[in-house]
């Protein structure tokens, strides 16, 4: 089994593995300090609302910085913006660790959102530009795997530094600094994929020089594949990263009859399932098509949230967590690959930025709208049912979306026999 995995990843460019390692470092740091973030804020004597506000402000800073990050990526290049974004994250993490008042903490943590947006947009843009079309699914799956593994590992490493609420921020800064150094050494002279799919054309088959600015966004929005990806990113952020994270812990305690441990077990199962299926999801996207992988992901997500809207039971609750993980894996491998099929190796920072902004917006709105529905109705079934309706709409759009995977002869040969690693 291990030999098969190595064989199917062997043809990926070196830069994909470097980006995966960078993603792992960033996710480990994030996983280390997230459990202590609100506790750190509470030591300044603020309310629970003020302590939790930092999570929303960071996400909002990412959202409003996305457009700037796209402009910088197009202007200065992916690797430079990636390194600069990581450096900002490292510096702001150090300053948070040294903060001696709530306003200092708030300012520096929010400022880190700019660096996070720069990293997210430029890293995905670079991943899509260096990866040949026939391997985008596997590259996306591997890259997402770096985040998943880091998120799983981070809390365990953070527990080693639990004696201090400030220490995780400094350790995070050290890891992100190492990632910055790796980026400067190994990614500044990245080799972009070069094949016939790298030319973007409009509806009349006229070549388009780039996908920058509003003209590039308008071009993308005319393409059903791009519209489907943006919608799916918005709904995935809303249901999977927003509403689920906010409502599921309450559901586990008050409806399923468990405790916070049951909620932690569910999230752990989801992460494990996500990690286990990322390889299969990437392979499906490359060999069977983006559309089947996309529909498997959206279908898994729909089945999972529908189970939560059904009468509560421990077994269905835990199974829904597994379905969330599997659905997230197939969406995580197929959506970036579809995005890459739209940009076709061109510098399409604005399209990537809007895609990322849609996910961030969904993540911000999910807890607010989901919490509002729960508060007004008192019904978890209606809350999760609303999420099921949104995901169901994504499934319907996916069924109507054309396949985007290139089917030319060179793609077929590359899929059949991946080139050897450098």
N, C-alpha and C positions, 0 to 999 in steps of 0.2 A: 504493500500500500504506500509506504513512504517513498519507494522508488518511483511509483506512478506519479505521485505529487511532484517530486523533483523533476521528472521528465516534462510534465506539463507546465512547470514554471521556468524551465531551463531557457526558453527562448525569450523571456522578458528582458528588456533593457536593464542595465545595471542601475540606472536612475530610479526605476520602480522600487527596487529593494532599498535604496537609500531613502527614498521618500517614506517607505513603510517604516524604516527604523526611526526616522524623524517623527512620524505620527505616533509611534510607540512611546517615545520620550515625552512628547507633549501630553499624551493621554495618561501616562504614569503620574506626571506632576499634577494634572487635574484631579486624578483619583486620590492623590495623597491629601490635598488640602480641602477638597469639597466637604468631607465629613466634619471639618472643624471650622468652616468658613463662618457660619452663623454664630457658633460658639465664640469665635474670635471677636466678632462684632459685639456680642453681648457683654464682653468684659469692659466695654466703654460705658456701660450703664444705660444702653438704649432699649427701646421696646422691642417686642418680638417682630412687629411690623417693620421697624427700621432695620432690624438684623436681616430679615428676609428680603428687604428691598434691594440689597446688593446683587442678588441673583438676577432680578429683572433688569436692573440698570446695566449690568454687564452685557446681557443679551441685547438690550436696546442699543448700547454702544456698538456692538457688532453689527447690528442691523443698519444703523445710520452710516457706518463706516464702509459698508460694502461697496457703494458706488465709488468712493475715493480709492478703495483697494483695487477695483477694476481699472480705473484710470492709471494708477501707478504701475500696475502689472503691464498694461499696454505700452506705457511710456518708458519704463526702465527695465522691463524684462522680468520673467517669473522668478528666477533664482535670486536676484537682488532684492526684490520685494519680500520674498520668502525669508531671507536672512534678516532683513530689517524688521519684519514682523516678529520673528522669534526673539530678536534682541529687545524689542519693546516689551514683549511678554516677560522676559527675564528681568529687565530693569524694574518694571512695575511690580513684579513679584517680590523683589528685594525691598522696594519701598513700602509695600504692604507689610512685610515682616517687621520693618522698623517703625511703623505707624504708632503714634502715641495718642491719637484722638480719632473719634469716629469720622469727622470730615476728611482727615488725611487718608484714612482707610478707604472711604467712599471714593475719593478723587483718584487714587492710584489704582484701585481695583477696576473702576469704570474705564480709566485710561487704557488698561490692559485689553479692553474690548477692541480697540483699534488694532493692536498687534495681532490679536486673535483673528480678526477679519482679514487682515493682510495675509496671514499664514494660510487660512482656509482657502481663499480665492486663488492665490498664486500657486499653492501646492497642487490643487486639483487641475489648474490650467497647465502646469508643467507635466503632471502625470499624463494628461490627455495628449499633449504635444509630443512626448517622447515614445508613446506606445503605439505600435502599428495597429491598424483597425482590427485585424483578426484576433488580437489578444487583449482588447480593452476590457472585456468582462473579467478575465483572470487578474489583470492588473488592478482593476477597481476592487475586486474581492480581496486581493492581498493587501492593498492599501487600507481598506476598511478593517481588515484583520489586525493591523497594527494598532488602530484605535481601540478595538474590542479587547485585545490582549492587554493593552496598557490600562484600560479601565478596570479590568479584572485584577491586574497586578498592583495597581496604585494603592488601593486601600490597605493591602497587606504590608506594603513597604511603609506607608504612612503610619501604621500601627507601631513601627519601630521607633518613631519619633514622637509618640503620643505624650511624652513627658513635657512637651512644650507646644503651645498653640502657635508659636511663631516659627518653629523649626521647619515644618513642612513647606512654608513659602520659600525658605532659603534653599532647601533641597530641590524644590521645583525649579528655582532659578538656575541652580547648577546643572540640572539635566537639560533645560532648555538652552543654556549656554553651550553645552556640548553639542546639541542638535544644530545650533547656529554655526559652530565651527565645522561640523560635518557638511553642512550646506555650502559654506564658502569654499571648502576644499574640493568637494565632489560633484557639485551641481552647477557651479558658475559656467562651466563649459559643457553643459548637457547637449547630447546629440538628439536632434529632433527626428522623428520618423519621417521617412521620405518614400512615398509611393503615389500612385495615381489618385488615391482618395484624398490627398492633401489639398486639392483645389475645390473651393466652395463655389457653387454655382447657384443662380437664382432660378425662378420658375421657368424662364426661357432658355436655360442652359448657358447663360452668360457668366463668365468667371467673376467672382467678387474678390477684391484685393484683400479685405480684412472684414472682421465682424465687430468693429469698434463703434462706440457711440450709439446714438439713437437709431441711426440707419441700420446698424447691425442688429439691434434689438428688434426693430420692426421686421427685419428679414427673418429672425428667429421666430417671432410670434406668428408669422404666416405659415410656419411649418407645424403640422399636427404632432409630430414627434416631440418637438420642443415644448409645445403647449401642454402635452400630456406629462412631460417630465416636471415642469414647473408646478402644475396642479398636484401631482403626486408628492412632490417635495413639501408643498404647503400642508397637505392632509397628513402626510407621514409625521411632520413636525408637530402638528396639532394633536394627533391621536397617540402616536408612539412615544414622542419625547415630551409632550406637554401634558395632555389630559391624563395619560396613563400614570406618569410619574407623580402627579398631584393627587389623583383620586384613588388609584389602586391600593395604596397603603391604608387609606380610610376604609375602603371596601373590604379588605382582608380582615380588619379588626371588627367592624360593625355589622357586616353582612355574612361573611364566611364563618365568623366565630373564631377566628384565629388571633394572632398577635402580630407585633412588628416582625417577629422572627419568620412568620409565614410569608409576609410581604418580602422580606429579604431573600427567602428561599425562592420565591417566584422570580424576582429580578435576577438572581443567580442562575436559575434554570434558563431564563431567557438569554442571558449573556452566553452561557455555555452552548445553547442551541445555535445561536448566531455564529459563534466561532466555528462550530462543527460544520455548518452548511455553507460558509462563505466560499470555500473551494468549489463545491458542487455548483453553487450559484454562478460563480464566474465561468466555470466550464460550460454550463448550460447556456449562458448568454453568448458565448463564443461559438459553440458548436451547433446549438439548436436554434438560436436566435434570441434577440433582445426581448421580443414580444412575449414568447413563452415564459422567460424568466421573470419579466415584469408582472405578468398575470399570476404566476405562482406566488410572487411576493405580495401583491395586492390581495390575492385570494386568501393567503395565510393570515394576513392582517385582518381581513374581513371576518374570517372564521373565528379568530381569537377574540376580537372585540364583541362579536355576536354572542359568544359563550359567556362573556362577562355580563351581557344584558339579559341572560337567561337566569332561571332560578339558581341561587348560589349553592355551590358544593365545592369541597376542597379539591376533589379530583379534577373537576372542570376548570377550576380556578388555576391550578398548576398547569393543566394542559394548555390553557389559553396563553400562559407565559411562554411555553415552548413554541406555540404558533407565532407569537409576536417575534420571537428570536429568529425563527425560520423565515417568516415574511420579511423581516428587516434585512436578512442576509441576501435574499433574492432581489429585493429592491435596491439594496446597497451596491450590488454588483451590476445590475442592469441599468439603473438610471444614469450613473456617470458614463457608462459605455454608450448609451443613447445620446447623451450630451456630446460626447466625442464624435459620434457619427454626424451630428449636426454641424459642429465646427470643423470637422475633417482636417485637424492639424493646424488650422489657422489660429491666430491670436484672438480668441473670442472672449476676452475678459468680461465684457458686459453681459454676455449670455450666462457665463458661469456665476457672475455676481448676482444676477436676478434669481437664478436657481438657488443659490445659497441663501439669499435674502428671503425667499419664499419659505424655506425650511426654518429659518430663524423666526420669521413672523408667526408661523404655525406654532412653534415652541413657546412663544410669548403668549399667544392668544389661547392656547389649549387650557392652561390652568385657570385663566380668568373665566372663559366661557363655560368650561366644564364645571368649575366651582359654582358659577352663578346658576346653572341649570340644577345642580344638586341642592343648592340652598333654597331655590324657589319651589322646587317640586318635592324635595326629600326622597327622590327615587334614583337609585343607582341604575336601574334598568333603562330609564329614560335618558340618563346621562350618557351611558355607554351606547344606547340605541342611536343617539344623535351622532356619535362617532362612527357607528356602523353605516349610517346613511351616507356620510361623507366618503368613507372608504368604498362603499358600493358604487358611488358615482365615479370614483377613480377606476374601478373595474370596468364599468361600462365604457368609459373613455378609452381605456386600454384595449378593449375589444375592437374599437373602431380605428385604432391607431395603426398605421402601416408598419411593417417590419423595416428597421433601419440598418440592420447588419449588412455590410457590403457582401455581395455574392459573386464578385468578379473572380476570375480564375486564380489570380495570385493570392487572394484571401483564402480560397479553398486549399491551395497547396500549403499555405502557411499553417492552416488549422490542422491539416493532416500530419504534417511533419514539422514541428516547431524547430527553428534554427538553433544550433548549439549555442551555449552561453559563451560570452567573450572570455 
